[in-house]
Amino acid sequence: MGILNSKLADNWIRQNGTPFRGGYLNCEIRFIKNLPIKIPKTAEEKKLADRIVESVRTIMDAKMKLRNAKLSDRERRVLEGDVENHENRIDELVFRLYGVKGLPS
């Protein structure tokens, strides 16, 4: 999930797929089946993959908590901030896992 929702995968799908009107991505299997998924082999790559999984789980937990209508505005902002921070962390980790310095402008 971390890789599929990363900026790296988004960029790859935009370059190799067919976008919908409004900039939405078509993520049907025929458009993403050739997306290269890095299988971690070294200890460092496995560590990066574990950190990606950890962030995905944190995001999922935060999003479940955000469904609670009784949250205060402060609690909601904290959880939304956690989601954003972990999404950014995933992007950084995916870039490192794939050996990418950044996306082209």
Phi, psi and omega in degrees: 000321181298314180293314183296333180259010182277163176295330179296312178294320178304313180297316181298315181295320178296325180282331188246355183246192178242112181286151173277165175302142180087005177086003179289149182267143173268110184253029174298156184305323182295338180267337183246358185297336179261006176299121182289119177258118182284122174266116183295132181243317182275166178300321180295316179296321179294323178295317177298316180298318178298321179292325176297313180300317179301317179292322177300315180297320178297318178297315181298317178298315180297319181292326175296317179294327181293344177288344182286114182292344183271004179294143174285165177300320180297313179300319180297315179298319180297313180295318178296323176295320177299316179300311182298316180298317181287328174296317177295320178298317179300315179303314179299316181292320178295317177303315180294318180300321181270356180070034181256133180281326181173172181270149176294149181284000000 
